[in-house]
Amino acid sequence: MFKFLKEVVAGSGSGLKDFPYTIGEPYASAWGSWTHHRGTSKVVFNEVDNFWLDIEILMSPHVRAYGLLKDDGSPVSIFSLSGSNPQDRHLVAGRNGVKRLRTVRHPNILSFLHSTEAEVPDGPAIKHTIYIVTEPVVPLSEKLKELNLGGTQRDEYYAWGLHQITKAVSFLNNDCKLVHGNVCLASVVVTQTLDWKLHAFDVLSEFDANNEASGSPMLQFEWLVGTQYKPMELTKSDWASIRKSPSWAIDSWGLGCLIYELFSNAKLARTEDLRNTASIPKSLLPDYQRLLSSQPTRRLNPSKLIDNSEFFQNKLVETIQFMEVLNLKDSVEKDSFFRKLPNVAEQLPREIVLKKLLPVLASALEFGSAAAPALTVLLKMGSWLPADQFSAKVLPTIVKLFASNDRAIRVSLLQHIDQFGESLTAQTVDEQVFPHVATGFSDTSSLLRELTLKSMLVLAPKLSQRTISGSLLKYLSKLQVDEEPGIRTNTTILLGNIANYMNDGTRKRVLINAFTVRALRDTFPPARAAGIMALSVTSSYYDMTEIATRILPNVVVLTFDPDSDVRTKAFQATDQFLQIARQHHEKLNMGDNRAAESTGIELKPGNAGLLGWAMSSLTQKGKPSDHGLVSTANASGSQILASPSATQDTQSATVAYAPSTSSSFDQAAPASARSSVDGWGELEDANDHEENGSDKDGWDDVDPFEDKPSPSLSNIQAAQKRPVVQPKQAVANVSKSHPLKASKPEDDPLWGPIAAAPPKISAKSSDIKPSTSHNDVDDLWGDIAAAPPKSSGKPLKPAAANTDDLWGEIAARPPATKARPLASSRGRGTKPAPKLGAQRIGRTSSTGM
């Protein structure tokens, strides 16, 4: 048991069979005798219990008893050092390096992950090898060749890298009282985020300043250091002088060697080459000379190099340093910084921005330390990435930000959603993004509501039908009656744009109600214009019955709208829908079997239930031809019907749309209340639709008659209802003046005059006064429909007294009542005078009491 725990802690093993990493190709360079390999990590999986096991516990040879090692592809770096026997002095120094690297932790020191020592066969011999596993890094010399920077960008990046290494050396010398012993280009590696880190701890040792008189070596493995990197006192092995010197004396000399190799772009061959300062930047030259002072006591402390050197004062270093301490900055400093950052990022090395600044910025936004303007910078930097890297590095942060309660963050996300919306997957939008975005529909801020609405243009194509029908349309229904007219207008526009993402049933239930019942009635002219345009854009989704009975009557009314833009669009839409109607008419005349069935539209099998409901409602109303009269009356508003030939002559042919083939009579829903007659034959159907319709969206409960009708429309409706209350009296009165109309008392009095309209009756209608010939109010529509052109002037004479209310004048003369009408023209008859007198007596007596 003790041996097992010792192996776990020490990370040792007898072979590579249980090594939880895959060793890849080596790099061309490495420090000392080490070999630097690429590698990938494995994970331990238990096939029996089907759960993940702790990899730290199972790094011993006993791992095979628990499960299998499987490669998960995470990159790592693997350093290997081999020797002929376990007591090889390189292996002994390597073990010291492993121990030091394991125990010393700093952001600028290479991160240790795992180590092991194994016996590896090498032909007939056996080699003892030490393996160190660290975070994935690349030798600095190779990374500099890959970046190939020049000019100011090179100096800025070198300044940032030297800043990091100097901090690591200062930590070892000043805080830990340790001496690295061999700081040079080979002892520096670069991470995936382009950070520089210090490693090669084989020579690392404590600084023994208390034993100044001792002549024993302070650095046990100083023989590993090349002669060109050794200061004069180390070359002479003057340990007494070294112990009297500051703890940073040896490593300050090493920093000078590193600076020389960086800017000369060559490995240091001799110590004398350090005198060649031609390649050293002028701002760094004084500090470079102080680092390489011949007197150890006068060498510059690395900590002072960080604080005082002008070389480290550049945009890249300042930007990264600010972001590293972002939590300590106030909101004013953050806003100022992030507003300047986009311009600064343009001037920095592109790869450094993407690999260093972008991850730091994403992390700051994710954990709430960055302000909302940082999102703009993040998206700008992300736009420089390929699509696959953008999805991997930027999108996860953006998805998490949608759950933020910071309103400024949410506004910024919605304002820039067009930059990343296309990269989001449908599952991510439906499950993670939309539930958070939907809270903006009911936000108290009108700006946030409008931005949420506009974002649906990008997100709606990725939403499931369940989300669209169950959630999105409910929110849009509420926004169509929002207090902000601009939001109402944009809601209508959005519905027109996303109509193709709805299924057929949803379109049938929502579009016409949303556009005619709400948009076309809006008091805001652009909202009405948007409703007309939405109807035009979605014209292919309506069958001929809907166009004739619900759309055209509501659009034609707007041809005399007070707003000129609304009128223009209304005429254009009228021409478009009349063109569709003309095409339908031509199909019927050509004998198209599908068109001849009912409306010229093929019915889908899935809508069979709706077909039965619609056909039953039409059967109850009696005459299919009445629907044509209704829509014509609403479109024209006069007693004279336009012939089809006249319509063809005056209609514009700029837009030609084929009629929809979605369904036939899918929905005989109530039409707009702007049309006075449109709702007569459809009122019962509207009630049935409200009772039986689905409540999944907000348009099922829209009442087409919720608006108060105009006085002229009220008179027509009142006149229509009178014969229904007194059918017998109406028939009797009509029979006195016109026996032909009462020949079939069993017929419905509403439709009887229209059904029994022979040429002789229509001719006589011009000689009969409206007060006596049209006791049944619906006879009015029959006479209008059957009146010849020459007799059209006579019915207009009674209306001359009130030219604005033609139908009200006719409806206000019930033929069966001979009593004098009241001045107010309300009710069906006059109230007797004694009753009024009795009321006055009652009021007088009550006052007396």
N, C-alpha and C positions, 0 to 999 in steps of 0.2 A: 504494500500500500504506500509506504514511504517513497519507494522508487517511482511509483506512478505519479505521485504529487510532485516529486523532484523533476520529472520529465516535463510535466505540464508547465511548471514555473520556468525552468531553464529552456524549454522549447527544443530539447535535443531529441534525437531519434536515431535508430540504427540504419535507416535507409530512406529513400525518396518515395517509397510506395505509399506512405501515409502523409506525404507532404501536400498540404491543402492548396497548392499553387501549381500552375503550369509554367514552366520555364521556356521563354521564347528566344528570339534572336538577340545576340549581344550588340551593344553599341560599339562604335569604333574606338572610343576613348573612355578611360576611367582613372580614378586616382590610385597611385601605387600599383600593387600587384592584384588589385581587385578587378573583377570582370563585371560589367554592368549589363544586365539582361532585361529585356522586355518580359512581361509576364501577365498572367491573368489569374484571378482567384477562383477557388472552388468553394462549394458549400457542402455541408454534411446533411444528408437526408436519410431518415430512418424509414425504410420501406415497410416495416411491420406496423409500427405505431402511427405512421403517416404524419409526423410532425418534425419541425426543424429543430436540430440540436445545436447547442451552444458551441460554436467553433473553437472558442478559447479553451473549453474543457476537453475537447476531443482532438487535440493536437499531439497526441501520444500514439505509440504503436497500437494501443487498444482501440483505436478508432474503427478498425475493421470489424470489431465485435458489435458495433452499434449501427452502422449503416454504410452508405456508399458516398464517395466524393464525386461531386458533379460540377462541371465548369459552368460558372454563371457569367463569365466574360468580363468581369470588372477588372480594369487595368491596374497593374502594380509594377513596381520595379524590384528586381531581385539582384542582389550583389553576392558574388561567390568568390571565395578565396580558398585555394587548394595547397596542400603540403604533402610531402612524402610520408611523414609520420606525425602523430599527434603533438609531439614536442617541437615541431618546426617553429623557429622563432617568428616567422611571418604569421603562423597560426596563433601563436601566443599573443602577438600584437593585435591580431584580428579579434581575438576574444576580448581584449581590452576595449577595442572599438565598439563591439556589440554591447558590452556592459555599459559603456558611457552613453551610447546612443539610446539605449533603453531607458536610462534614468534621467537624462537631461531633456527637458521639454521646453520648447520656445516656439513662437510662431515663425521665426526665421531659421529654425533648425529642422533638418529633415525628420519627418514623422516616422517613427518605428512602428511596424505592424507585427512582425514575427521573425524568429530566427531558429535555426536548427543546424546541427552538425552531423554529417553522414559520411559513410564509407562508400565511395563510388568506384566501381571497377574501371580501370584504365588499361585495357589489354590484359596482360598477365599480372600487372601490379594493381595494388589497391591504393587509391588516393583518399586522404581525409580532407573533406571540404566543409567550409562554413558557409551557410546561406543566411543572408539578411533580407527580409522583405520590408519594403517601405512604400509610401505613397508613390504614384507614378510620376517620375521625373525624367528629365533629359539632361545630359551633360551640357554645361553652359557653352562650351566652344561650338557644339553642334547646333544649338538653338540660335546662337548669334549668326551663324552662316545661313540658317533657314530664314531668319527675319530679314537679314540684309538691309539694315537700316543705315541711314546716312544723314549728315548735316545735323540740324537742330533736333530732329526726332531721335537720332542715335544718342546724342548727349543727354537728352531728357530721360531716355530709357536707362542708359547707363547710370545716371544719377539716382534713379529710383532703385536699381539693383544694388548699387554700392551702399545706398542708404539702408537697405535691408540687411546686407551682410555686416555692415558696421554696427548695427544694432545687436546682431547676434554675437559679434566679437565682444562688444561692450558688456553684454549680459554675462558672458563667460568670465571675462577679466575682472569686472568691477563687482558684479553681484555674486558670482559663484566662486571667485578666486581660483579659476581654472585657466590653464594655458593650452590653447589649441595646438600651437607649435608648427603648423604648416598651412597657413592661409595662402591660397593661390588660386589660379583659374581652375585647376583640376578638382579642387575641393568644393566647388560651387556647382549646384544643379538647379534646374529650372522646372517649376511645376506646370500643370496644365493651364493655370491662370497667369502664367508668366512671372510668378514670384520667384525670387532667388533665395535659395536655402543652403545653409552650410552643413557639410557632413565630413567624412574622413576623420573619425575621432580616434584612430589607432594610436596617435602620439599624445592624445589629451592626457593631462596630468594636473594634480593640484599644485598650486604655487606655494612652495615651502619657504616662506620668508622668515620664519622663526629660527631656522637653523642656518644662519648666515656663515658660520665658521666651517660648516660641513663642506667637504670637497666631493661628496658623492653626487652622481648625476641626478638632477631634478626631473629631467625628462628621460624616462627609462628607454623609450623607443625613438630617440632623436636620430638614430642612424637611418630611419626611414625617410628623413627629409633630405631633399636634394641640396647639394652644396650651394647652388646659386640662390637658394631661398633662405639661407642661414645668415643672420646678422654676424658681425665680427665676433662678439662675445660667445655666440653659440658655436661658431667655427673653431674657436680656440678652446672650447669646453671650459670656459671660465665661470664655473658654477657659483663661486663666491660673488663675483660681480653680478651675475644674473639674479641671485637672491637679494642683492642690495638694490637692484633696479625695480621700477614699478612693475606691477603684475601685467600691464599691457605692453611692455617694451617689445617682447618677441613678436606678438601678434600685430602690433602697429607696423613693424617692419614687413610683416606678411601682407598687410593691407596695401602698403606701397607697392609691393611686387604685383599684387592683383591689379592695381590701377595701371601699372605699366603694361601688363599683358593685355588688358582690355583695349587701351587706346592705340597701342602699337600693333594690335592684331597679330601678335606672334608670341610664342612661348619664350619665357626668359631662359637664355642660354648661359649667361655669365652675370655675376653680380655687378660688374663694371657697366653693363648695359643700362642699369638703372639711372646712370647719369645723363642718358640721352632723353631730354625732356621736350623734344620738338613736337611730339604728338600729344602731349598733355595739355588740356584746356587751360587757358590763362587764369580762369577763376578758381581752378583747382590746384594750380602749380604751387602756391605758398604752402598749402596744407600737405601736398605731396612731399615737398622737401622736408617738412617737419616730421612726417612719418618716418622718413629714412635718415633721420639724424644719426650721426656716428656715435653720439653719446646717448646711451639708453635712457638716462634720466630726463633728457630734453625731448624725447619723442612725444608726439601728440597723443593725448588720450582719445580713444575712439568716440567716447561720449561727447567730447568737445567738438570733434569733427562734425558730428551730426548737427549740433546746435549752432555752430558759428560759420560753417563753410557757405559761401555764396553759391557754390556749384549746385547745392541741393535746393535752391530756391527757384523752382520753375513750375510751370503750369501742371505738369503731370504729377510731380511729387505733392504739390499743394492740393490738387484735386483728390488724390487717393488718400492723403492724410485727413482731409476734411471728412471724407466718407467713412473712414474708419472710426471717427469719433462723432458720428452723426447724432447719436443719442444725447450727447452733451450740448448740442447746439439748440438755440431757441428757434421759434417759428420764423422770426424775421430773417435770421441768418440762413435758414434752410430755403426759404422762398427766394432770397437773393441769389443763393448758390445755384439752385436748380434752374432759375431763369437764365443764368449765364452759361450753364453747362452745355446746351446744344451747340453754341458757337465755339466753346472751348474744345468740345469733342471733335469738331471738324478739323482742328489743327493738330490733334494728337495722332500718334501712329494707329492706324485702323485696327491692326491685329491686337494691339494692347487694349484698345477701347473694348473690343468684342470679347476678349478673353479675361480681362482684368476688371474693367469698370462695369461692364454689363452684369456679371454675376454679383458684384457687390451691390449694385443698384437694385437688382431684382430681390436680393435678400433684404435690403433696407425697406423696400416697399412691402414685402410679404410680412415682415414683423412690425410694421407700423412706424418705423423711425423716419421714413421719408415722407415728404409732403406731396400733395396732389400734382404739382408741376413736374415731379420726378417721373410720372407716368408718361408724359410727353417725350421726355428724354429716353426712357426705356424703349418706347415704340420706334423712335428715330434710330436708335442704335440697333434695334432688332431688324429694322428694314435693310440693314447692311448684311444680314445673315442669309444664307441659303434657306429655302423653305423647310427642309428637314431639320436644320439646326434651330430655326425659329420656333418650330413646334416643340422641340425638346427643351430649349433654354428659356423661352419667353412665355409661351402659352400657359404652362403650369402656374406661373406667378399670376398671370392675368385672370385665370379662372378662380384662383383663391381670392383675388381682390374683389370679385363680384359679391362676396359675402361680407365685405367691409361695411361698417355702419357710418363711415365718414362720407358725408354727402358730397364733399368736394371730389373725393376719389370716384364715387359713382358717376358724378357728372362728367368727369374727365374720361372715364371708360366709355360712356355712351357717346361722347363727342367724337371719339376716335375709333368707334367700333368698326367702321368701314376698313380700317387698316389691318385688323386681325380677325374679323368675323369670318372671312372665307376660310381661314386656316382651322377653325374650330370644327370638330367632328359633330355629326348629328346627335350622337349619344351624349356627348359632353354638353351640348346646348340644351337638349331636352331634360337632362337629369340634374345638371349642376349649374348652368348659367341662367336659364329662364326662370326657375323658382325665385332667384334673387332679383333678377331684373323686373319681374312682375310686381314687386312691391312699389316700384316707381309709378305705376298706373294710378294708385290712390294716394300718392304723396301730396302734401299740402303745397309744395312748390310747383308752380305752373311750368317753370323751366324744366324741372325733372320729369314732369308728366309728358311734356312735349318731346324731350329727348328719348324717353322710354318708348313713346309711340313711334318715333322715327327709326329707332333701332330695330323694330320688328321687320322692317324691310330687308334687313340682313339676316335676322334670326329665323323669321317665319319659314323660309324654305327648308330649314333643318329641324323643324318641330314635327312631332308625330301628329296624326289626325286626332288622336285622343286629346292631346294638349291644345290643339287649335280649337276643336269644338267644345271642349270642356272648360278651358281656362281663358284662352286668348280672346275669343269672341265675347265672353262676358265682360272683360275689361273694355273692349272696344265699344260695346253697347253703352257703357257708362260714359265713355269719353265723347260719344256722339251728342250727349246732352251736357257737356262740360260748360262751365261758366265762361271759359275763354273761347272766343269765336275761332281763333287760329287753330286751336286744338280740335275743335269740331270739324273744321275744314280738312285738316291733315288726316283725321280719322277716316273720313270718306275717301280721301285719296289712297290711303293705305289699304282700305278694303278693296278698292279697285285693282290695286297692284298685287294683292295676295290671293285674289279670287281663284287663280289657277291652282293654288295649293290646297283648296278645300275640296271635299268630295261632292258628288252631285247633290246629295240630300241636303247638305249644309248650304250649298249655294242657293238651292231653291228656297230654303227657309229664311235666308238672311239677306241676300243681295237686294231684292226689290224692296223689301221693307226698309232696309237701311237707306237706300238711295231715294226712294219716292216719299215714304211716310215721314222721314226725318230730314234728309239732306235738302230735298227740294222745297221744304217748308221753312227752312232756317231763315231767320231774320238777317243773317249776315250774307251779303251778296256773293262773296267768294265761296261760301259754303254751298250755296245753290248752284253756282257754276261748277263746283267740284262734283256735285251730285249728277249733273248732266254729263260731265266728262266721264265719270265712273260708269254710268249707264252705257255710254257709247263704247267704252273700252271693253266692257263685259257683255256686249250685245250677243255674242255667240252662245251665251249660256241660257238665253231665254227662248221659249217656244213662241209660236205665233199667237197663241191665245194670250199669253202674258204681255206680249208687245202691244196687241190691239186693245186689251181691256185694262191694263194696269200702267203701262209705260207711256204710250202715246198720249193718253188723256192728261197725265200729269206733266208731261214735257210741253205740250202745246199751250197749256195755261201760262207758261213762263215766256211765251213769245211776246207778251205785252208787259213783261216785268219792268219795274222802274229802272233797273240797272242795264245799261247798254250791253255790257259784256255777257250778262246772263241771257239777254235776248238773242245775241248773236249765237251763242252756244246752243240755245234752245232751237233756233232755226236749223242749225247744222245737225243736231241730233234728230230733229223731226224728219229732215231729208234722209238721214241714214236709216231710220226705222221704217219710213215709208218705202224706201228702196227694198228693204227686206220683205215688207208686205207685198210689194209688186212682184218680187221674185217668187214668193209663195203663190200669188195669184196666177202667175204664168205656169207654174208647175201644175196647178189644178186644171188649168185650161188644156195643158198638154196631155192630160190623162195619166199623170204619174200615180201609180197604184198606192205608193206609200203616202203621197200627199192627199189622195182622194179618201183615205180612211177617215181622217178628221181634220187635222191641222197641218198635214204635210210633214210631220216630225215622227220619226220612228221611236217607239216606246221601248225602253229597256225593261227586261223581265223583272229586275229588282224593284221597279216602281209600280208593280201591278196593284198593290194596295191603294196607292195614291190615285191611280187611274179610276178605280171603282168609286172612291169618294168624290172625285171631281165630276164624273159622269152622272152620278146620282143627283148632285146639286144642280147640274144643268137640266136634267130631266124634270126636276121639281119646278124649275122656273118656266118650263113650257116651250118657249120659242128660241131656238138658237139664233135666229135673225135679230133678236132683241139686243144681243151683245154688240152687234154692229151699230145699232141705233144709239146705244149708250155711249160707246166710244166716240161716235161722230158728234153727238151733242156736246160732249165735253171738249172736243178738239175745236169745234167751230164756235159754239155759243150762239148760234142763230137758228132760224127756222128753216133755212134752205140748206139742203145736203149737197155737197160737192160730188160730182160724178167721178168715177175712177179715171176717165180719160182726161178730165181737167186736172186731176192731181198729177198725172204723168207729165202733163205739159209744163207744169210750174215747178216741179221738183228738181233739185240739183242732183246730178249724178256723179258727184265727186267721190263718194264713198260707197262701195258695194260690198256687203257682207252676206255670206251664205247663211241661211237659217240654221239654228242649232238642231242637232240630231240627238239631243240628250234624252228627251222624253216628250210624251204627248199628254196634255192636260195633267201634268204632274201635280199641279197645285192651282186651284181656283181660289186664291187668297183674295181678301178684300183689297180694293184699289184705294187710291188716295182720296182723302176727304176734300181735297180741292175740287174734285169733280162732284157736282151735286147729284147726278143720276147714277154715277158709277157704283155707289154703294147700295142702291135700291135692291137689286137682285142678288147682292152678295152679302147682305148683312147677316143672314143666318149662317152662311158659310164661314164668315169671319168668327162667329161665336163657336162654331164647331171646331174651327182650326185652333182657337185658343184653348179649348177644352182638351182636344186630343193631341195637340202639338207637343213637341219635346221642349223641356225647360232647360236644355243644356246651354243655350245662349240667350242673350238679352233681347233678341228680336222676336221671339215667339209671343211675347206678351205685348207687342206694340199694337195699340188700338188705332186703326186707320181713321177713326172718327173722333179722336180725342180732341182735335182742334174745333173751336167754335165756328160754324159755317157763316158765310156772309148772309145778309138779310135776303138777298134774292134767292139764294140756295135754300134758306129756311122756308120761304114761301112755297117753293116747289115741293119740298119735302112735306110741308103741312098739307098742301093740296093733295099730295099722293095718298096721305093717310086717311083722308075723309071718307072715301068710298069703302075703305076696309071696315070702318066702324059701322056704317049704315049701308050695307050692301043692298038690302031690299028696297030701301027708299031710292037709292041711286038707280036701280034697274027700273023702278016704276016711273020715275021721272023721265028717264031716257025713252021709255016705251011710249010715253005720251007724245013726245016730239019726234021720235024716230022709231017707228015700230020695227024696222028691220033689225035694229041692234038688240032688241029684246026677244027675238025669235027663238033663241036658245038660252033659256034662263039657267040651265045647268052648267053653262060655261063659267069659267073664272072671270069675274068682271074686270080684273086688271088687264088680262090679255085678250078678252073678247073683241074689243074694237079693233085691235091690230090684226087678229086672226080673221075677222070678218070685214075686210076692207076691200070690197069690190070697186071697180072703177066708178060705178054710179054713186056709191056712198061718198067717195072722195070728191066727186064733183059737187054733190050737194053740200058738202061741209063748208064750202065758201059762202053759201047763202044763209047759213045758220049762225046765229049769234053765239059767241063763246059761252055766254051765261046759260044757254039752254041746250046747246048741242053737246057740251062736254061735261055732263054731270059727273061722269066717271073721269077722274083727272088723268088717268093713263091714256084716255082717248087723245089727249093733246099730242102725245108722241106718235100715235098712229096717224093722226091727221098730218102732222109734219112730215112723216115719212112718205105718205101717199099723196101729198099735195102737188099738183102740177105747177110748173113755173108761173103760169099766168094768174093763178089764184093765190100766189104767195104774198101778194101785196095786201089782200083783204084782212088776213089775220093780224097784220101789223098795225092796222088802224086803231084798234082798241088800245094798243100799247103806246100810242103816241103821247098819251098823257104822262107816262113814266118811261122814258127811253132807256133808262139804266136797268130796269127790272121788267123785262118782257114777260118772263115766266111768272113773276109774282103777280102781275096784273091779271093774267089769265086764271091763275090759281085762286085769286081772291074773289071769284064770282061763282059760288056754288049754285047751280041751276035749280035745285030743289027748294031753296029757301026764298020766299017772296018778301020777307020782312025787311025793314030798312036796316042796313048794316051800320055798325058803329063807326065813328070817325077813326078809331084806332085800328079797325080792320082785324081785330083779334077774335078768335073763336069762330064758331060755326053759325051763330045767330045772335040776336040782341037780347039782352036781359030785360024783362018787363019792368015798367016804371014803378008799379006798386011795391015791388021788392026793394027797389032803391029807396023809395019813400019810407018803407018800414025801417030800413037801416038808419035813415036820418032821424026818425022818431026815436029809435033805440039810443042813438048817441045823445039826443037832447035829454031824454029821461035819465040817462046815466049821469049827465052833467048836473041835472037838477038835484039828483040825490047827493 
